[in-house]
Amino acid sequence: MGQRRSTNRICLCFSNDVQRRGHGTALFERLERLARLLGINELLVHSATDAAGFYQKLGFSPFVFDAGTFETVQMRKMIE
């Protein structure tokens, strides 16, 4: 039997007036710590095209997965 893959999703965005203040970086640092505690080893992101650089700075790399009908850059980060 194949291994079943569980997926949990968190959807969020920051409005323009609170961007570039460290909120996203702080959130992802905490999310990554929580993921490690829960035994999660992969984070996937549907990034807006103009935000892909932000995720790359956090260690995400472009990765193709089912994006549905969204126009996004799919990114992945493997964590230990």
C-alpha positions as CSV (number, residue, x, y, z in Angstrom):
1,M,0.0,0.0,0.0
2,G,1.2,3.5,-0.7
3,Q,1.8,6.0,2.0
4,R,-0.9,8.5,2.5
5,R,0.3,12.1,2.5
6,S,-1.5,14.5,4.9
7,T,-1.9,18.1,4.0
8,N,-2.6,21.1,6.2
9,R,-3.1,24.5,4.7
10,I,-2.6,28.0,6.1
11,C,-3.7,30.8,3.9
12,L,-2.6,34.3,4.6
13,C,-1.4,37.6,3.1
14,F,-0.2,40.9,4.5
15,S,-1.7,44.2,3.3
16,N,0.7,46.6,1.7
17,D,0.7,49.0,4.6
18,V,2.2,46.4,7.0
19,Q,4.7,44.7,4.5
20,R,8.4,45.1,4.9
21,R,8.2,45.3,8.7
22,G,9.4,41.8,9.6
23,H,6.0,40.3,10.2
24,G,6.2,37.7,7.4
25,T,9.8,36.7,8.4
26,A,8.8,36.3,12.1
27,L,5.7,34.3,11.1
28,F,7.6,31.9,8.9
29,E,10.3,31.4,11.5
30,R,7.7,30.3,14.0
31,L,5.9,28.2,11.4
32,E,9.1,26.4,10.6
33,R,9.8,25.7,14.3
34,L,6.2,24.4,14.8
35,A,6.5,22.2,11.7
36,R,9.7,20.6,13.1
37,L,8.0,19.9,16.4
38,L,5.1,18.2,14.5
39,G,7.5,16.2,12.3
40,I,6.6,18.1,9.1
41,N,9.6,18.1,6.8
42,E,8.3,20.1,3.8
43,L,6.6,23.5,3.4
44,L,4.9,24.5,0.2
45,V,3.9,28.0,-0.8
46,H,1.8,29.5,-3.6
47,S,3.6,32.8,-3.8
48,A,2.4,35.9,-5.6
49,T,4.9,36.5,-8.5
50,D,6.1,39.7,-6.9
51,A,6.7,38.0,-3.5
52,A,8.8,35.1,-4.8
53,G,12.1,36.9,-3.8
54,F,10.8,37.1,-0.2
55,Y,10.3,33.3,0.0
56,Q,13.7,32.7,-1.7
57,K,15.4,34.7,1.1
58,L,13.7,32.4,3.6
59,G,15.1,29.3,1.8
60,F,12.3,28.3,-0.5
61,S,13.0,27.2,-4.0
62,P,10.7,27.1,-7.1
63,F,8.9,23.8,-7.3
64,V,6.0,22.7,-9.6
65,F,2.9,21.3,-8.0
66,D,-0.8,21.6,-8.7
67,A,-1.6,25.3,-8.4
68,G,-5.1,25.0,-9.6
69,T,-6.2,28.1,-11.4
70,F,-4.0,30.5,-9.4
71,E,-1.3,32.5,-11.2
72,T,1.5,31.9,-8.6
73,V,5.0,30.8,-8.2
74,Q,5.0,27.5,-6.4
75,M,7.8,27.2,-3.9
76,R,9.1,24.5,-1.5
77,K,11.3,24.3,1.5
78,M,12.6,21.1,3.0
79,I,13.2,21.3,6.7
80,E,14.9,19.0,9.2
